[in-house]
């Protein structure tokens, strides 16, 4: 049975419309997850919702316990993970408000626990990460977006940075030279931990703002919040569309 795990990012600490069935306070071998996990039904599809930054968005990106979050979702029987992320747009087509299903990632983070096996490593723990996002789950998101008459961008390189500060214009120019089209703070190690846990994982990114230096104006948190509110509503439409698709393979 397909059980969707939904990791909510900025703008999605709560998920209206879920028919809650249970709340789980789970302690994992790696500590506590960001918040209690909510089991629910979404259009007859079982889902588990977890806000990445906590119920009140109080956990900074570099302090999220990514290992506990992924482990807890696995414990609850989640079969696939949709990670919602607010990002900055670097490439010209990645304007505020656009929804993107990235296909690649470059990791600029540091000092984050990258693996479940850091203290029990062996050679067989080197896991292929050539394509960091699950191909079929990506296609399911794109199909759901099309069914909802939304224009999702198929493919982009997500630059995962440390945070919690926003970037300088020079840093964004470097990311652009590296081939990044989006910038965010939570893409890694979350994606890799899902791969270690053998959980198909894809990101549905909503562009909240132009990255630093792109629009030649200062970033306004009020503008970002306004863009997120509209974008997150479309995110919910896409995720709702997943419930009408055939059962996904692992």
C-alpha positions in Angstrom: 0.0 0.0 0.0 1.2 3.5 -0.9 1.6 5.7 2.2 2.7 9.2 1.3 5.0 10.9 3.7 4.7 14.7 3.3 7.5 16.8 4.7 6.3 20.4 5.0 8.8 23.2 4.5 8.5 27.0 5.0 4.9 28.0 4.5 3.6 24.5 5.2 4.0 23.9 8.9 0.3 22.8 9.0 -1.7 21.1 6.3 -5.3 22.1 6.2 -7.7 19.5 4.8 -6.1 16.4 6.3 -8.5 14.0 8.1 -6.4 13.3 11.1 -6.4 9.7 12.4 -3.5 9.7 14.9 -0.6 11.8 16.3 2.7 10.0 17.0 5.4 11.1 19.4 8.3 8.9 18.1 11.7 8.7 19.6 14.3 7.3 17.1 17.8 6.0 17.6 18.9 9.4 16.4 16.7 11.5 18.7 13.3 13.1 18.3 12.0 14.3 14.9 11.1 17.9 14.3 7.5 17.5 15.6 4.9 14.8 16.3 4.0 13.0 13.1 0.3 13.2 12.0 -1.3 10.2 10.3 -4.2 11.2 8.2 -6.3 10.6 5.1 -6.1 12.9 2.1 -8.8 12.1 -0.5 -8.8 8.4 0.7 -5.0 8.2 0.5 -3.2 7.5 3.8 -0.5 10.1 4.4 1.9 11.0 7.2 2.7 14.7 7.7 5.8 16.1 9.3 6.7 19.8 9.5 10.4 20.0 8.8 11.0 23.1 11.0 8.6 22.1 13.8 5.0 23.0 14.5 5.9 26.7 14.9 8.8 26.9 12.4 11.3 27.3 15.2 14.0 24.9 14.0 16.7 26.5 11.7 17.7 24.5 8.6 21.1 23.6 9.9 19.6 22.3 13.1 16.9 20.1 11.7 17.3 16.5 12.9 17.1 15.0 9.4 18.1 11.5 10.5 15.3 11.4 13.1 12.8 12.8 10.6 13.5 10.2 7.9 13.8 7.3 10.4 10.5 8.2 12.1 8.7 8.3 8.7 10.1 4.9 7.9 9.0 3.6 11.3 5.4 4.6 10.6 5.3 2.7 7.3 5.7 5.5 4.9 6.5 4.2 1.4 7.2 7.4 -0.5 8.2 10.9 0.5 7.2 14.2 -1.0 9.4 17.0 0.3 8.0 20.4 0.0 10.6 23.2 -0.1 10.6 26.9 -0.4 13.6 28.0 -2.6 15.1 31.0 -4.3 15.2 31.2 -8.1 18.4 31.7 -9.9 17.7 30.8 -13.5 15.5 33.2 -15.4 12.6 30.8 -15.8 12.5 30.2 -12.1 10.5 33.2 -11.1 8.7 33.6 -7.8 5.6 31.5 -7.6 6.8 28.8 -10.0 6.6 25.2 -8.9 9.6 23.0 -9.8 10.4 19.3 -9.6 14.2 19.3 -9.5 16.2 16.4 -10.8 19.7 17.2 -9.5 21.3 18.6 -6.4 24.6 20.1 -5.4 25.5 20.0 -1.7 27.2 23.0 -0.2 26.2 22.2 3.4 28.7 21.3 6.2 28.7 19.9 9.7 25.4 18.1 9.2 25.1 14.4 9.9 25.0 12.9 6.4 24.3 9.2 7.1 22.5 6.7 9.3 25.8 4.7 9.3 28.3 7.4 10.4 29.2 5.3 13.5 28.9 1.9 11.9 30.3 2.4 8.4 31.4 -0.3 6.0 32.3 -0.4 2.3 28.8 -1.5 1.3 27.4 1.7 2.7 28.5 3.6 -0.4 25.1 4.1 -2.0 24.6 5.3 -5.6 23.3 8.8 -5.7 23.8 9.6 -9.4 20.1 10.6 -9.7 19.1 11.9 -6.2 15.4 12.0 -6.8 13.1 9.0 -7.6 12.3 9.1 -11.3 8.8 7.6 -11.1 7.8 9.8 -8.1 9.0 12.9 -10.0 6.9 11.9 -13.0 3.9 11.4 -10.7 4.2 14.9 -9.4 4.5 16.3 -12.9 1.4 14.3 -14.0 -0.5 15.6 -10.9 0.4 19.1 -11.8 -0.7 18.7 -15.3 -4.0 17.2 -14.2 -4.5 20.2 -11.9 -3.8 22.5 -14.9 -0.7 23.9 -13.2 2.6 24.5 -15.1 5.4 22.7 -13.2 9.0 23.0 -14.4 10.4 19.6 -15.1 14.0 19.4 -13.9 16.4 21.8 -12.2 19.6 21.7 -10.1 19.0 22.5 -6.5 21.9 24.1 -4.6 21.6 23.1 -1.0 23.3 25.7 1.2 24.0 25.8 4.9 21.8 28.7 6.1 20.2 30.0 8.2 21.3 33.3 6.6 20.4 34.2 3.1 23.1 34.2 0.5 25.3 37.1 -0.9 25.0 38.1 -4.5 28.5 36.7 -5.1 27.5 33.4 -3.7 24.5 33.2 -6.0 26.8 34.0 -8.9 29.0 31.1 -7.9 26.0 28.8 -7.7 24.9 29.9 -11.1 28.4 29.1 -12.5 28.1 25.7 -10.9 24.9 25.0 -12.7 22.4 25.6 -9.9 19.0 27.0 -10.9 17.5 26.9 -7.4 18.9 27.6 -3.9 17.5 26.2 -0.7 18.7 25.2 2.8 17.1 21.8 3.4 17.7 19.6 0.4 20.6 17.8 2.0 21.2 15.5 3.7 17.4 14.8 3.6 17.4 13.4 0.1 20.4 11.2 0.7 19.0 9.8 4.0 15.8 8.9 2.2 18.0 7.0 -0.3 19.8 5.2 2.6 16.4 4.3 4.0 15.2 2.9 0.7 12.4 5.4 0.5 11.5 6.9 -2.9 11.9 10.7 -2.5 11.1 13.7 -4.6 11.1 17.4 -4.0 8.2 19.7 -4.9 9.8 23.2 -4.7 7.9 26.5 -4.7 10.0 29.5 -5.7 9.5 32.0 -3.0 11.8 34.8 -4.2 14.6 35.7 -6.7 17.9 34.7 -5.2 20.2 37.5 -4.0 21.4 39.8 -6.7 19.1 38.5 -9.4 16.3 41.1 -9.0 18.8 43.9 -8.0 16.7 44.7 -4.9 16.7 43.7 -1.3 14.7 40.7 -0.3 11.5 41.4 1.6 10.2 38.8 4.0 6.7 40.2 3.5 7.0 39.7 -0.3 8.4 36.2 0.2 5.5 35.3 2.6 2.9 36.6 0.2 4.4 34.5 -2.7 4.6 31.4 -0.5 0.9 31.6 0.5 -0.2 31.4 -3.2 2.5 28.9 -4.1 1.7 26.5 -1.2 -2.0 26.4 -2.3 -0.8 25.1 -5.6 1.5 22.6 -3.9 -1.5 21.2 -2.1 -3.4 20.8 -5.4 -0.5 18.8 -6.8 -0.2 16.6 -3.8 -4.0 16.0 -3.8 -3.6 14.9 -7.4 -1.2 12.1 -6.4 -4.1 10.3 -4.7 -5.7 9.6 -8.0 -2.6 7.9 -9.6 -1.9 4.2 -9.7 0.1 2.8 -6.8 3.7 3.8 -7.2 6.5 1.3 -7.3 9.4 1.5 -5.0 
